Amino acid sequence: MSNKNVFDSLWRAPAIRIGRFTVLLTAALTFLPCVYLYLVHGAFPSMTVAMKSWAMIISMFGAFYIVEPVSYFPILGLTGTYISFLTGNIGNLRVPCSAVAQDVVGVEPGTPEAEIISTLGLTGSVVTNLFFVTLAALAGTALLAAFPPAIALAFKKYTVAAIFGAVFGQFALKYPVLAIPGIAIPLGLYWSGIGFFTQTWVVIVMSIFGTIAIGRLLYVKKLI
């Protein structure tokens, strides 16, 4: 039996089995508040209202159902994808933690070794996240109130942007050629002033797949 078959048997198969069960169970449990409201208070929307609400959500976030799993999978790996979509905070926490863990250990992205390291890094991020989220829930407001107003405002407005900037800088150092289309495509779309091309989901889709296409072209021509 080859190493790939051994890895698939010992790691991927159990990961898929456990991942499918936990994700589907969590999806089902999200309906518990609705069930409680219906059983205890008799509150339940009509099917027309429910479908209109669902259509609004699809129009706003539908593209992310495809974009996020496709774009994050090369970094997170199979098991990391299940963990990340189960626990949330993917772009601003799970992806950076996975990328940093793989970079520190020095594994090649996309390999079985990278998937194992990614899973360990993500597991650590979940445990740490639970601790600090609990701490923030208990003392976060008091801590922010203790900071000078300018620093508290900076935490609220720029934390996510700073994390994405750090992740971009990390990968730009490793793949400087790909950093050019990676920053040029979204800036070009944003500055184009054309309404459709400035929508968030369009910028994300075209930036991700545009950079992938350019990277593939450069790889075929042996330029990277």
C-alpha positions as CSV (number, residue, x, y, z in Angstrom):
1,M,0.0,0.0,0.0
2,S,1.4,3.4,-1.0
3,N,2.0,6.3,1.5
4,K,-0.9,8.1,-0.1
5,N,-3.3,5.2,0.4
6,V,-2.2,4.9,4.0
7,F,-2.7,8.6,4.6
8,D,-6.1,8.4,3.0
9,S,-7.1,5.4,5.1
10,L,-5.8,6.7,8.4
11,W,-6.5,10.4,8.1
12,R,-8.8,11.5,5.2
13,A,-11.5,8.8,5.6
14,P,-12.1,9.4,9.4
15,A,-11.8,13.1,8.8
16,I,-14.6,13.1,6.2
17,R,-16.8,10.8,8.3
18,I,-16.4,12.9,11.4
19,G,-16.5,16.2,9.5
20,R,-19.7,15.5,7.7
21,F,-21.4,14.3,10.9
22,T,-20.4,17.3,13.0
23,V,-21.1,19.9,10.3
24,L,-24.5,18.5,9.5
25,L,-25.4,18.1,13.2
26,T,-24.4,21.7,13.8
27,A,-26.4,22.9,10.9
28,A,-29.5,21.1,12.2
29,L,-28.9,22.5,15.8
30,T,-29.0,26.0,14.4
31,F,-32.7,25.6,14.0
32,L,-33.2,25.0,17.7
33,P,-34.0,28.6,18.5
34,C,-36.7,28.6,15.8
35,V,-38.1,25.4,17.2
36,Y,-38.1,26.9,20.7
37,L,-39.9,30.0,19.5
38,Y,-42.5,27.9,17.7
39,L,-43.1,25.4,20.5
40,V,-43.1,27.8,23.4
41,H,-44.4,31.0,21.9
42,G,-46.2,29.8,18.8
43,A,-44.1,32.3,16.7
44,F,-43.4,31.0,13.1
45,P,-43.1,33.0,9.9
46,S,-45.2,32.2,6.9
47,M,-43.5,30.3,4.1
48,T,-43.7,33.4,1.9
49,V,-41.8,35.6,4.4
50,A,-39.3,32.8,5.1
51,M,-38.5,32.3,1.4
52,K,-38.2,36.1,0.9
53,S,-35.8,36.3,3.8
54,W,-33.8,33.4,2.4
55,A,-33.7,35.0,-1.0
56,M,-32.3,38.2,0.5
57,I,-29.6,36.3,2.3
58,I,-28.7,34.3,-0.9
59,S,-28.4,37.6,-2.9
60,M,-26.0,39.0,-0.3
61,F,-23.9,36.0,0.6
62,G,-24.7,33.3,-2.0
63,A,-21.4,33.8,-3.9
64,F,-19.5,33.2,-0.7
65,Y,-21.0,29.7,-0.4
66,I,-18.7,28.8,-3.4
67,V,-15.9,31.3,-3.1
68,E,-14.9,30.7,0.5
69,P,-14.5,26.9,0.4
70,V,-12.7,27.0,-2.9
71,S,-10.3,29.8,-2.0
72,Y,-9.6,28.7,1.6
73,F,-9.2,24.9,0.9
74,P,-5.5,25.1,-0.4
75,I,-4.4,26.6,2.9
76,L,-6.8,24.9,5.3
77,G,-6.7,21.4,3.8
78,L,-9.6,18.9,4.2
79,T,-9.7,18.6,7.9
80,G,-9.0,22.3,8.4
81,T,-12.0,23.1,6.2
82,Y,-14.4,21.1,8.3
83,I,-12.9,22.7,11.5
84,S,-13.0,26.2,10.1
85,F,-16.6,26.1,8.8
86,L,-17.7,24.6,12.0
87,T,-16.1,27.2,14.3
88,G,-16.2,30.4,12.1
89,N,-13.9,33.4,11.9
90,I,-12.3,31.8,8.9
91,G,-10.7,34.7,7.0
92,N,-9.7,36.7,10.0
93,L,-8.4,33.9,12.3
94,R,-8.4,30.3,10.9
95,V,-6.6,31.1,7.6
96,P,-3.8,33.2,9.3
97,C,-3.3,30.5,12.0
98,S,-3.1,27.7,9.5
99,A,-0.7,29.7,7.2
100,V,1.6,30.7,10.1
101,A,1.7,27.1,11.5
102,Q,2.7,25.7,8.1
103,D,5.2,28.5,7.6
104,V,6.9,28.0,11.0
105,V,7.2,24.3,10.6
106,G,8.3,24.7,6.9
107,V,6.0,22.2,5.2
108,E,5.0,22.5,1.6
109,P,1.4,23.6,1.1
110,G,-1.0,21.0,-0.2
111,T,1.0,18.0,1.1
112,P,-0.2,15.5,3.8
113,E,2.3,17.0,6.2
114,A,0.9,20.5,5.6
115,E,-2.7,19.2,6.3
116,I,-1.6,17.7,9.6
117,I,0.2,20.8,10.7
118,S,-2.7,23.0,9.5
119,T,-5.1,20.9,11.6
120,L,-2.9,21.2,14.7
121,G,-2.6,24.9,14.2
122,L,-6.3,25.3,13.8
123,T,-7.1,23.2,16.8
124,G,-4.8,25.5,18.9
125,S,-6.6,28.5,17.5
126,V,-10.0,27.1,18.4
127,V,-8.9,26.5,22.0
128,T,-7.3,29.9,22.3
129,N,-10.2,31.5,20.6
130,L,-12.7,30.0,23.1
131,F,-10.6,31.2,26.0
132,F,-10.2,34.8,24.7
133,V,-13.8,35.1,23.5
134,T,-15.0,34.0,26.9
135,L,-12.5,36.6,28.5
136,A,-13.7,39.3,26.0
137,A,-17.3,38.5,26.8
138,L,-16.6,39.0,30.5
139,A,-14.2,41.8,30.5
140,G,-13.9,43.1,26.9
141,T,-16.1,46.2,27.3
142,A,-14.2,47.2,30.5
143,L,-10.8,46.7,28.7
144,L,-11.9,48.8,25.7
145,A,-13.2,51.5,28.1
146,A,-9.8,51.6,29.8
147,F,-8.0,52.4,26.5
148,P,-7.6,55.9,25.1
149,P,-10.5,56.6,22.7
150,A,-8.2,56.6,19.6
151,I,-6.8,53.2,20.5
152,A,-10.2,51.7,21.2
153,L,-11.5,53.0,17.9
154,A,-8.5,51.6,16.1
155,F,-9.2,48.2,17.6
156,K,-12.8,48.3,16.4
157,K,-12.2,49.6,12.9
158,Y,-8.8,48.2,11.8
159,T,-8.2,44.9,13.5
160,V,-9.6,42.8,10.6
161,A,-7.9,44.9,7.9
162,A,-4.6,44.6,9.8
163,I,-4.9,40.8,10.0
164,F,-5.6,40.5,6.2
165,G,-2.7,42.8,5.5
166,A,-0.3,40.6,7.6
167,V,-1.5,37.5,5.8
168,F,-1.0,39.2,2.4
169,G,2.5,40.3,3.4
170,Q,3.4,36.8,4.6
171,F,2.5,35.3,1.2
172,A,3.8,38.2,-0.8
173,L,7.3,37.5,0.6
174,K,7.0,33.9,-0.4
175,Y,5.5,34.6,-3.9
176,P,6.4,38.2,-4.8
177,V,5.4,37.8,-8.5
178,L,1.9,36.7,-7.6
179,A,1.5,39.6,-5.1
180,I,1.3,42.0,-8.0
181,P,-1.9,40.6,-9.6
182,G,-3.1,39.8,-6.0
183,I,-3.2,43.5,-5.2
184,A,-3.7,45.0,-8.7
185,I,-6.9,43.2,-9.5
186,P,-9.0,44.3,-6.5
187,L,-7.6,47.8,-6.6
188,G,-8.3,48.0,-10.4
189,L,-11.9,46.8,-9.8
190,Y,-12.4,49.2,-6.9
191,W,-11.0,52.2,-8.8
192,S,-12.9,51.3,-12.0
193,G,-15.9,53.1,-10.7
194,I,-18.2,50.6,-12.5
195,G,-21.0,49.7,-10.1
196,F,-21.1,45.9,-10.8
197,F,-17.3,45.5,-10.6
198,T,-17.1,47.3,-7.2
199,Q,-19.5,44.9,-5.5
200,T,-17.7,43.0,-2.7
201,W,-18.5,39.5,-3.9
202,V,-17.4,40.4,-7.5
203,V,-14.1,41.8,-6.3
204,I,-13.5,38.7,-4.2
205,V,-14.4,36.3,-7.0
206,M,-12.4,38.1,-9.7
207,S,-9.4,38.6,-7.4
208,I,-9.2,35.0,-6.3
209,F,-9.8,33.3,-9.7
210,G,-7.9,36.0,-11.6
211,T,-4.8,35.6,-9.4
212,I,-5.1,31.8,-9.7
213,A,-5.3,32.0,-13.5
214,I,-2.3,34.3,-13.7
215,G,-0.4,32.0,-11.4
216,R,-1.2,29.0,-13.5
217,L,-0.2,30.8,-16.7
218,L,3.2,31.9,-15.1
219,Y,3.7,28.3,-13.9
220,V,3.1,26.8,-17.3
221,K,5.5,29.3,-18.8
222,K,8.0,28.3,-16.1
223,L,8.2,31.9,-14.8
224,I,7.6,31.0,-11.2
